[in-house]
Amino acid sequence: MVEWWNGVELWVAGLAFPLQFALVIVVLGPLCLVVAWAIDRVVDHASAWFGPDPGDEAPLGAEDTTDEAAGDDTGERTEDLVDSASR
């Protein structure tokens, strides 16, 4: 195995730079995509496992899904914006 790998290294080192670059992109591109996908899946599962319970409070900045938020309060918000701009 070591002799074969040394032969591959010598063959790649003997190629012109554009061919070396193309070979690296063809081999490492898909490899990096697979590794990134695997990391994404592991982090997704870990965040689901260690994430907040469904009964916890919503994080800051999250949209409110309660019945009170379902009403149309755009007029009230517009008035607040106008008042703050006129000061």
VOBA-1610 file (N, C-alpha, C; in pm, whole numbers, padded with zeros to 5 digits, always signed):
BEGIN
Met+00082-00118+00000Met+00000+00000+00000Met+00087+00125+00000Val+00195+00123+00078Val+00283+00240+00087Val+00350+00266-00048Glu+00392+00163-00115Glu+00456+00180-00246Glu+00357+00239-00346Trp+00233+00194-00342Trp+00132+00247-00434Trp+00109+00394-00405Trp+00096+00431-00277Trp+00072+00570-00242Trp+00189+00658-00283Asn+00312+00611-00267Asn+00428+00688-00311Asn+00424+00711-00462Gly+00379+00610-00535Gly+00366+00625-00680Gly+00262+00729-00717Val+00151+00730-00645Val+00046+00829-00670Val+00098+00969-00639Glu+00170+00985-00528Glu+00226+01116-00493Glu+00322+01165-00600Leu+00408+01077-00647Leu+00502+01117-00752Leu+00430+01152-00881Trp+00325+01078-00914Trp+00250+01108-01035Trp+00183+01245-01026Val+00119+01274-00910Val+00053+01404-00892Val+00156+01516-00892Ala+00270+01495-00827Ala+00373+01599-00821Ala+00431+01626-00960Gly+00427+01529-01048Gly+00481+01547-01182Gly+00385+01613-01279Leu+00260+01627-01241Leu+00162+01692-01328Leu+00182+01842-01330Ala+00135+01907-01435Ala+00135+02053-01441Ala+00037+02107-01337Phe+00061+02232-01294Phe-00021+02289-01188Phe-00170+02290-01221Pro-00212+02331-01341Pro-00357+02330-01368Pro-00419+02190-01353Leu-00346+02088-01392Leu-00397+01952-01376Leu-00401+01911-01228Gln-00300+01952-01152Gln-00301+01925-01008Gln-00421+01993-00943Phe-00445+02118-00981Phe-00557+02194-00925Phe-00689+02126-00959Ala-00706+02087-01084Ala-00830+02022-01127Ala-00850+01890-01052Leu-00744+01814-01035Leu-00753+01687-00964Leu-00793+01708-00818Val-00735+01808-00754Val-00768+01837-00615Val-00914+01880-00603Ile-00962+01964-00696Ile-01101+02009-00692Ile-01196+01892-00714Val-01163+01805-00806Val-01251+01690-00835Val-01256+01594-00717Val-01145+01577-00647Val-01141+01481-00535Val-01187+01548-00405Leu-01133+01665-00374Leu-01162+01727-00245Leu-01298+01797-00243Gly-01348+01843-00356Gly-01478+01909-00359Gly-01588+01820-00305Pro-01611+01704-00366Pro-01715+01615-00313Pro-01686+01566-00170Leu-01558+01542-00140Leu-01523+01498-00005Leu-01560+01605+00098Cys-01530+01731+00068Cys-01566+01839+00160Cys-01717+01854+00173Leu-01790+01836+00063Leu-01936+01843+00070Leu-01993+01733+00160Val-01939+01613+00150Val-01986+01503+00234Val-01954+01530+00380Val-01834+01580+00409Val-01796+01610+00547Val-01885+01722+00602Ala-01910+01827+00522Ala-01996+01937+00567Ala-02138+01888+00594Trp-02189+01800+00507Trp-02323+01744+00528Trp-02328+01663+00657Ala-02223+01583+00682Ala-02219+01502+00804Ala-02214+01590+00929Ile-02134+01695+00925Ile-02126+01786+01039Ile-02261+01853+01061Asp-02327+01893+00953Asp-02459+01956+00964Asp-02560+01861+01029Arg-02560+01735+00989Arg-02653+01637+01046Arg-02624+01615+01194Val-02495+01603+01230Val-02459+01581+01371Val-02501+01700+01456Val-02475+01822+01408Val-02514+01941+01484Val-02666+01951+01493Asp-02736+01917+01386Asp-02882+01922+01388Asp-02939+01825+01491His-02886+01704+01494His-02934+01606+01593His-02895+01647+01734Ala-02776+01700+01752Ala-02733+01743+01886Ala-02818+01860+01935Ser-02850+01954+01846Ser-02932+02067+01889Ser-03074+02024+01920Ala-03124+01923+01849Ala-03257+01871+01880Ala-03255+01796+02013Trp-03148+01725+02039Trp-03137+01646+02163Trp-03118+01737+02284Phe-03029+01838+02273Phe-02998+01925+02385Phe-03076+02056+02382Gly-03165+02074+02284Gly-03240+02198+02267Gly-03342+02218+02377Pro-03413+02330+02368Pro-03512+02360+02471Pro-03633+02268+02461Asp-03700+02252+02576Asp-03824+02175+02579Asp-03934+02256+02511Pro-04035+02189+02458Pro-04145+02262+02393Pro-04217+02359+02487Gly-04214+02334+02616Gly-04281+02421+02711Gly-04200+02543+02752Asp-04076+02553+02711Asp-03993+02668+02746Asp-04040+02793+02675Glu-03995+02907+02727Glu-04030+03034+02664Glu-03963+03045+02527Ala-04024+03122+02439Ala-03967+03145+02307Ala-03843+03233+02320Pro-03744+03215+02237Pro-03624+03299+02244Pro-03657+03444+02207Leu-03572+03535+02249Leu-03593+03675+02217Leu-03595+03694+02066Gly-03686+03776+02018Gly-03695+03802+01876Gly-03782+03704+01801Ala-03830+03602+01867Ala-03916+03504+01800Ala-04056+03563+01786Glu-04125+03523+01682Glu-04260+03572+01660Glu-04354+03512+01764Asp-04447+03592+01810Asp-04545+03548+01910Asp-04657+03475+01837Thr-04689+03354+01880Thr-04792+03274+01814Thr-04917+03262+01899Thr-04931+03347+02000Thr-05050+03340+02085Thr-05169+03402+02013Asp-05288+03385+02070Asp-05410+03439+02009Asp-05409+03591+02008Glu-05346+03653+02107Glu-05341+03799+02112Glu-05264+03856+01994Ala-05163+03786+01948Ala-05082+03834+01836Ala-05153+03816+01704Ala-05262+03739+01701Ala-05333+03714+01576Ala-05414+03835+01533Gly-05446+03927+01624Gly-05524+04045+01590Gly-05443+04140+01502Asp-05514+04232+01436Asp-05448+04328+01347Asp-05410+04450+01430Asp-05282+04465+01458Asp-05235+04579+01537Asp-05143+04669+01455Thr-05158+04668+01323Thr-05070+04749+01239Thr-05093+04897+01261Gly-05216+04938+01288Gly-05243+05079+01314Gly-05174+05126+01440Glu-05179+05045+01545Glu-05113+05080+01670Glu-04962+05092+01651Arg-04906+05001+01577Arg-04762+05004+01552Arg-04724+05126+01470Thr-04805+05163+01372Thr-04777+05280+01291Thr-04779+05405+01377Glu-04876+05413+01469Glu-04882+05528+01558Glu-04757+05537+01645Asp-04708+05423+01694Asp-04587+05423+01775Asp-04468+05473+01694Leu-04459+05432+01570Leu-04349+05475+01486Leu-04357+05624+01455Val-04477+05674+01433Val-04495+05816+01404Val-04460+05898+01527Asp-04506+05853+01645Asp-04474+05927+01768Asp-04325+05932+01794Ser-04255+05823+01771Ser-04113+05823+01798Ser-04036+05906+01697Ala-04086+05919+01575Ala-04018+05998+01474Ala-04044+06148+01492Ser-04154+06185+01556Ser-04188+06327+01569Ser-04122+06391+01691Arg-04059+06314+01773Arg-03997+06370+01895Arg-03870+06442+01865
//
